[in-house]
Amino acid sequence: MSSSDIFIGETIGTAILILLGGGVCAAVTLKASKARNAGWLAITFGWGFAVLTAVYTTAPLSGAHLNPAVTLAIAIKDGDWKNVPVYWAGQILGAMIGAALVWIAYYGQFHAHLTDREIVGGPGAQDTAKAVEAQEKAAGPVLGIFSTGPEVRVAWQNVATEIIGTVVLVLAVLTQGLNDKGNGLGTLGALITALVVVSIGLSLGGPTGYAINPARDLGPRIVHALLPLPNKGGSDWGYAWVPVVGPLIGGAIAAGIYNVAFA
């Protein structure tokens, strides 16, 4: 695979992943969406199907890593680091494109949601400078469509949850997803990985929203910060390091386990 194929494949694949994954979060969250309040089960299966679609579409181009933690783990496993920056660049760009496409697809719903005073706060809710400052720092009312956040903010637990979930995902990719020729995820591997993502979401997604992918969280969080959304609130940058550091550590641990137990 050439560097250009890798970059194009990872950009397209991660854009599809975030478009469909972020899309199901928007569908469940936003006012005037037909799927509003469909619940966690819809979100977990939506993300699983997003992985399946993205991997199946772009595996021939780049091997469909679509996740910096997967790329890191494969580099540790194989000892080949030369294309890691290309993979990561495509993944971040693709995640940003996918998030922007979610905004376009749900433009009217975003506007209706963020101009509803029952959602963004009643009259006088933002009158004080302290309240405005707090809103700018905290997670806004639609941030969960773009990136993840903890239900209980305990840094070490949040990092540990992301590490554990990512270890499960990456071990599944390393042991089942890669085909014999090393050309990336085959058809069966794509399905297995998608089902693993659903399983992680159902079993381990409750505490943090299971980013298990630094690009999936960071790229859309940047887009949330840049988009001209009314009353969108803050992008919660104080938490942003957790879904980046946790999955990278998890990917490295999974590669270590693979090299010790399976290689």
Residue pairs with C-beta under 8 A, 6 or more apart in sequence:
1 9
1 61
1 62
1 63
1 83
1 183
3 83
3 86
5 61
5 62
6 61
6 62
6 63
6 83
6 86
6 87
6 90
7 62
7 86
7 89
7 90
8 61
8 62
8 90
9 58
9 60
9 61
9 62
9 63
9 64
9 90
10 58
10 62
10 64
10 65
10 66
10 86
10 87
10 89
10 90
10 91
10 94
11 90
11 91
11 93
11 94
11 97
12 57
12 58
12 61
12 94
13 54
13 55
13 57
13 58
13 61
13 62
13 64
13 66
13 94
14 54
14 66
14 90
14 91
14 92
14 93
14 94
14 95
14 98
14 215
14 216
14 219
15 94
15 95
15 97
15 98
15 101
16 50
16 53
16 54
16 57
16 58
16 94
16 98
17 50
17 51
17 53
17 54
17 66
17 94
17 95
17 98
17 216
18 50
18 94
18 95
18 97
18 98
18 99
18 101
18 102
18 216
18 219
18 220
19 50
19 98
19 101
19 102
19 105
20 46
20 47
20 49
20 50
20 53
20 54
21 46
21 47
21 50
21 51
21 98
21 216
22 98
22 99
22 102
22 145
22 146
22 220
23 46
23 50
23 102
23 105
23 106
24 35
24 42
24 43
24 46
24 47
24 50
25 43
25 46
25 144
25 145
26 33
26 102
26 105
26 106
26 109
26 110
26 145
27 33
27 34
27 35
27 36
27 38
27 42
27 46
27 106
28 35
28 36
28 37
28 38
28 39
28 42
28 43
29 36
29 113
29 142
29 144
29 145
30 36
30 106
30 109
30 110
30 112
30 113
30 142
30 145
31 109
31 112
31 113
31 116
31 119
32 108
32 109
32 112
32 113
33 106
33 109
35 42
40 201
40 202
40 205
40 206
41 202
43 201
44 197
44 198
44 201
44 202
44 205
45 198
47 197
47 198
47 201
48 194
48 195
48 197
48 198
48 201
49 194
51 66
51 190
51 193
51 194
51 197
52 190
52 191
52 193
52 194
54 64
54 66
55 64
55 66
55 185
55 189
55 190
55 193
55 194
56 64
56 187
56 190
57 64
58 64
58 66
59 183
59 184
59 185
59 186
59 190
60 183
60 184
62 87
62 90
62 184
63 178
63 183
63 184
63 185
64 184
64 185
64 190
65 71
65 74
65 87
65 91
65 184
66 91
66 94
66 213
66 215
67 91
67 169
67 212
67 213
67 214
67 215
67 216
67 247
67 251
68 87
68 88
68 91
68 213
68 214
68 215
68 247
68 248
68 251
69 166
69 169
69 170
69 212
69 213
69 214
69 247
69 248
69 250
69 251
70 169
70 170
70 173
70 251
71 84
71 87
71 88
71 91
71 251
72 84
72 248
72 251
72 252
72 255
73 170
73 173
73 174
73 251
73 252
73 254
73 255
73 258
74 174
74 178
74 255
75 81
75 84
76 251
76 252
76 255
76 256
76 259
77 174
77 255
77 258
77 259
77 263
88 215
91 215
91 219
92 215
92 218
92 219
93 219
94 215
94 219
95 215
95 216
95 218
95 219
95 220
96 219
96 220
96 222
96 223
98 219
98 220
99 146
99 219
99 220
99 223
99 224
100 223
100 227
102 145
102 146
102 220
103 110
103 223
103 227
103 229
110 142
110 229
111 230
113 119
113 141
113 142
114 120
114 141
114 142
114 229
114 230
114 231
114 232
115 230
115 231
117 123
119 141
120 141
120 231
120 233
125 131
126 132
126 135
135 233
135 234
136 233
136 234
137 234
137 236
137 237
137 238
138 233
138 234
138 236
139 149
139 233
139 234
139 235
139 236
139 239
140 224
140 231
140 232
140 233
140 234
140 235
140 236
141 231
141 232
141 233
142 224
142 229
142 232
142 233
143 149
143 221
143 224
143 232
143 233
143 234
143 235
143 236
144 209
146 220
146 221
146 223
146 224
147 211
147 217
147 218
147 220
147 221
147 224
147 235
147 236
147 240
147 243
148 208
148 209
148 210
148 211
148 217
148 243
149 208
149 209
149 236
149 239
150 158
150 207
150 208
150 209
150 239
150 242
151 206
151 207
151 208
152 207
153 239
155 242
157 207
158 207
158 208
158 239
158 242
158 246
159 242
159 245
159 246
159 249
160 246
161 204
161 207
161 208
161 210
161 246
162 208
162 210
162 211
162 212
162 242
162 243
162 245
162 246
162 247
162 250
163 246
163 247
163 249
163 250
163 253
164 204
164 250
165 200
165 204
165 205
165 210
165 212
165 247
165 250
166 212
166 213
166 246
166 247
166 249
166 250
166 251
166 254
167 250
167 253
167 254
167 257
168 196
168 199
168 200
168 204
169 193
169 196
169 197
169 200
169 212
169 250
169 254
170 250
170 251
170 254
170 255
171 254
171 257
171 258
172 192
172 193
172 196
173 185
173 189
173 193
174 254
174 255
174 258
174 262
175 258
175 262
176 189
176 192
176 193
177 185
177 186
177 189
177 190
177 192
177 193
178 184
178 185
178 189
179 185
179 186
179 189
185 193
197 212
200 210
200 212
201 210
204 210
208 242
208 243
211 217
211 243
211 246
211 247
212 247
212 250
213 243
213 247
214 243
214 244
214 247
214 248
216 243
217 240
217 243
217 244
218 240
218 243
218 244
221 235
221 236
221 237
221 240
224 232
224 235
225 235
225 237
